[in-house]
Amino acid sequence: MPFQTKVWALQSLRDASHGGETVKIDRRKLLALLGMSPTLLADSSARAQQAKKAAPAKAGAGKVVGLNPRGTPPPIKLIPMAPRLASLDGKTVYLVDVGFHDGDNFLRQIQAWFQQNMPNVKTVFKRKAGAYAEDDPKLWAEIKANGQAMVMAIGH
């Protein structure tokens, strides 16, 4: 239910059940009902006291306004996966470690498996520079120029 609809429903419920008289609402429960965090109330009590002193409130005239703390995320650009190779015979497979705990050991086991079971497949073990989310243009250029496939050990 959109936020404005929830507010309208609450106001309508209040007006219908109490004959238009003012109803005290627990703001924390109201925010929980609306799916919002009670931290929005952090500074509101001091401001409410100032507002009461400044001008008397009119019953039923107030409006609740809230902002979504998540904001609007940017659109995601989808990039399709590379097409599957018909065979790995004679191909070069890069095994890329991003530094996750024991990811290098896992990739070394994969490399040993290829040497034992598919000796005509060349495997190249590489450690990616930087953290997982950081770019490594040199490595990507090397893989694009010399490799036909890549296995990346990310973890979890």
Rosetta blueprint (number, residue, H / E / L):
1 M L
2 P L
3 F H
4 Q H
5 T H
6 K H
7 V H
8 W H
9 A H
10 L H
11 Q H
12 S H
13 L H
14 R H
15 D H
16 A H
17 S H
18 H H
19 G L
20 G L
21 E L
22 T L
23 V L
24 K L
25 I L
26 D L
27 R H
28 R H
29 K H
30 L H
31 L H
32 A H
33 L H
34 L L
35 G L
36 M L
37 S L
38 P H
39 T H
40 L H
41 L H
42 A L
43 D L
44 S H
45 S H
46 A H
47 R H
48 A H
49 Q H
50 Q H
51 A H
52 K H
53 K H
54 A H
55 A L
56 P L
57 A L
58 K L
59 A L
60 G L
61 A L
62 G L
63 K L
64 V L
65 V L
66 G L
67 L L
68 N L
69 P L
70 R L
71 G L
72 T L
73 P L
74 P L
75 P L
76 I L
77 K L
78 L L
79 I L
80 P L
81 M L
82 A L
83 P L
84 R L
85 L L
86 A L
87 S L
88 L L
89 D L
90 G L
91 K L
92 T E
93 V E
94 Y E
95 L E
96 V E
97 D E
98 V L
99 G L
100 F L
101 H L
102 D L
103 G H
104 D H
105 N H
106 F H
107 L H
108 R H
109 Q H
110 I H
111 Q H
112 A H
113 W H
114 F H
115 Q H
116 Q H
117 N H
118 M L
119 P L
120 N L
121 V L
122 K E
123 T E
124 V E
125 F E
126 K E
127 R E
128 K L
129 A L
130 G L
131 A L
132 Y L
133 A L
134 E L
135 D L
136 D L
137 P H
138 K H
139 L H
140 W H
141 A H
142 E H
143 I H
144 K H
145 A H
146 N H
147 G L
148 Q L
149 A E
150 M E
151 V E
152 M E
153 A E
154 I L
155 G L
156 H L
